[in-house]
Amino acid sequence: MQLELRELYKNFGQHEVLKGISLCAQSGHAVGLLGRNGAGKTTTIRILMNVFPADRGDILLDGKPVDYRKTRIGYLPEERGLYPKKIILDQLVYFAELKGMRRTDAVTATSQWLERLGMSKFRNKRLDTLSKGNQQKIQLITAVVHDPDIIILDEPFSGLDPVNAELLKEVVREEIEKGKVVLFSSHQMNYIEEFCNEIAILNGGKIVLSGNLREIRRAHAGNALSVRSPMQEDICRYYGSRASRMADGTVQIALPDPQDCQKEMCLITGRWPVEEIRIFEPSLQDIFVQYTRDQV
């Protein structure tokens, strides 16, 4: 299954929010949709979910316009949308029915998911009696209980402690392995790097960088060296402004010309004892900042 967003444009009054968004997502893979606030991520998601239409452009599933009567979409929003005073089981079943499930199937699936996430003992409690992390798990169930074809996760790890975060990671991996199309939006780059094969970075309503994450990181490498040495103070003094101390204890040395890489490595290893030296490969955080520092 292939989901394709093709040349999406959207205006709100005189404000052009989307300026030709195009991306593809394959079943069994996660795509990271990244951008600063106001870049167009939420508008793109809402058009994909058929909340409102694009002014121009197409949303295709396996090359054909998405039939929203037959295509199941699960959505975990950044801003939670459950009812705090209602019984958890009742509202989970209600949301599942809204998404086309028969009541008996909805009750069965909801009970299975509550058990899966260790929440069965809360099934007859009000939502507002739960911790923030447990409320997030209940919200997750609304996104997956109806076995959707496409899953959209917007800041899914917000407010979760490490144990619940690991549990949610397991669920996300399982859904990807089932062959779902997963769109992942987050400002927590470590989660994007963990789950996403492909990324698309939005800035000012346009995609300014997209493709395979590993290939993107490799393409942006080569402009610096990463050095670990007991003589890092001497190295920093020698290179001056070209040297930067990193949080992991290494020294990053900027290369004026990537062609000087081997020459610079030989100089460093010949002059100082070196525990590790390698071509610096930027993190997704580094690349994101580079492409969104100046918001259009």
N, C-alpha and C positions, 0 to 999 in steps of 0.2 A: 504494500500500500504506500502510495506517495501523495503527500499533501503539498500543494504548490500555491503560494501567494504570488500573483503575477501583476506587477505594475499597479499597486494600490495607491490611489490618491484620495485625500479627504480634506475638505475645507469646513471650518466652522465660522460662518460669516466671512470676513476678509482674511481670516487667519488660516494659512495653509499648513495643516498639521502633518499630513503624509504626502510625500513628493515622489512617488514611484517605488514603493516597497515591493521587493521581490525576494522570495526565499523558498527553499524546498526542504521538506522533512520526510525521512523514510521511516517506515515501520521498523520497530526494533532498535531505534536510535533516539537519542535525545539531542535537541537543538537548543542552545543557549541564546536567548534573546536579551541583549544587553543595551543599556543606554542610561544616561542621566535622566533625572526627573524632567519631564517635558519633551523628551526626545521622540515620542510617538509610540512607545511600547503598548500602553494601555489602549490607545485607539486601534492599533493593529489587532490586539487580542479581541476587542469588542466587535470589530468587523468580522474576524474569523468566527466568532460565536454567533453571528447574525443578530447582535443587539441593535445595530444599525448598519445600513449599507455603505459601501465605499461610493464615492462620486464616480470613480472609474476604476477599472481593474477587475480581476477575476480571482476566485478561490476555487481550486480544482482538486479533486480527489481521483487519483489514477487517470488524470487527463480529462475528466468530466466535471462540470459544475457540481459543487457539493449539494446533495439532497439532504436538507436538514431534517426531513421527516424520517430518514433512515439512518443517518449518521449520528452516532452517539458521542457526545462531547462531555468530558468531565472537567470542571474548573475549580481550582483552589485559589480563591482571591486573596490578595494581600490584606484588604480590609474585610474582616470576617462578617458573614451575613446570616448567622443563625439567631434563633430566638432565645434569649437568656432565661426567660421565665417558663419555658415549655419543657416537657419531659423529653429526654434525649431520644428514646426509642420512637416515640410518636412523631417527632419532627424528622428523624432520619427516614422513617417509612414514608412520610408525607413527601419529602424531597425525591425519594426514589420513584414514587408514583407519578410525580410531576414529569419525571424523565422517561415515562412510558412503561414502568414495571407494573405487573399485576400485584395486588396487595399481598397475596400469599408469597409470591416470589420476593417481594420487597422485604417482608418480615424475615424470611429465611436468610437472604443475602445480608441484611443488616445485622442479624444475630451472628452470622459467621465473621463479619468484619469486626464487630465489637469483641468477639473472642480473640480474633487474630491480633488485635491491638491491646489486649489486656484490659478492656473497658466494660466487660459484661456486668460487673458488679454495679456499674453506674447507669445501667439501661433505664431504670425507673426514677432517676434523679433529674432535677432541673439542671440545665446547662450552667447556670451561674453559680452552682455549688462546686464546680470543678476548677482546678488550677488552669492557668493560661495554657500550659503545655498540653494538658488533657483536652481542653477545648479545641486546640489545634488538631488533635487526633480525630475528634468528632467531625470537625470541618473536613478533614481529609476523606473520611468515609463518604460524605456527600459527593465527593468528586469521583469516587471509584466504585461505589456500590452497584451502579447499573452497568458495569463492565463496558466502559466507553472505548471507542476506537481511537479517539484523540484525547489526550490529557494535557491540560494547561496548568502549570504550577507556578504561581506568582508569590515569590518569597516564602516558599513552603517551610523553611526552617526557622522562621522568625519566632522567637520566644521559647524555643525548645531547649531543654537541658541536654547534656551530652548523651544520656541514655535514650531519651525519646528521639533525639536526632538520629541515633544509630538505627532505631526501629523504623523510622520513616525512610531512611536510606534503603533498608531492606525491601520495603514496600515499593519504592521507586524502581529499584533494580528488578524486582519481580515483574512489574508492569512492563518495563522495557523488554525483558526476556520473553514476555508473552506476545511481543510483536506490536505493541501499541506505538502510536506516534506521540512523542512526548515533547512539549515545548516548555522550557524551563527559563523563568525570568527571575533574576536575583542580583543583588549588589554584593553578595557574598561569593567572591570569585573562586574560593576553594571548592565550593560545591559545584560550580559550573565546570571546573577542571576535572572534578571527580566523575561527573556523569555524562558530560556532553562531548560527542565526537565532532559536532559542527557548532559554529557560533555565528551570530550576526550582530554587529555593533551598529546601533542607530545613533545618529546625531542630526538634530534639526530636521527630523522627518525623512531622512535618507539613510540607507545602509552604507556606511563608510568603509566597512571591512566585513567580509564573510568568507567562510570556507572551513576546511578541516583544521581543528585547533592545533594539532601536532604540527601540521605543515606551516601554519601561520607562525607558531613560535619558532620553528626552525628557520623560516625566512627572515625573521627579525633578529636572529642571532648573528654574531660575528663582529659586532661593533665594540665589544669589550671582552676582557678576560676576567675570570674569577680565580683568585689566588688565596690559598690558605697556607700561612707560614708563621713560624714563631718570630720572624723578623718583620712583622707587618708594619711596625713603626718606621723602620728604615725604608721599607718599600713606599709607604705613604709620603715620607719626606722626599724621596727621590722623584716620585711622579707628581708631587704637588697637587694642583687642581684636577689632574686627570685621575686621581685615586679617590675612591670613596669607601669608607668603612660600612659594611653591611651588617644587618641585624644578626645574621647567622655566624658572624665571626670572620668572614672572608673579606678580602679587599677587592673591589671592582676597579679595573683599570681601563679607562676609555682608550680606544684605538682611533687615531685620526684617519687611518686608512685600514680597512679590513685586510688588505693584502699584506700588512705588516704583522699579521697574527703569529706566524711561525717564528719570525725574527724576534718578536717581543718575548715569546715563550722561552726561546733559547737564552736571551739576555737575562731573564728573571731567574731561570733555573741555574744558570752559570754564576750568578752573583749572590744568591741567597738560598738557604735551605728551604725546600718547598715540600709541603705535605700533599698538596693538591693544586693542580692548575688545569683549567679548562676554558673553553669558549663559553662566555656567559650567554645563557638562553633566558630571555625575559619571561617573567610570569605573565599570566593573563591580566593581572592587575596593572603591570607596567604597560602592556599594550593598550588596555582600556583607557588609561590616563592619557597616553599619547594621542589617541584618536578622538577623545572627548574633552580634552583640556579646554579647548576653545569651542564652546557650544554655539552652533550656527543658529 
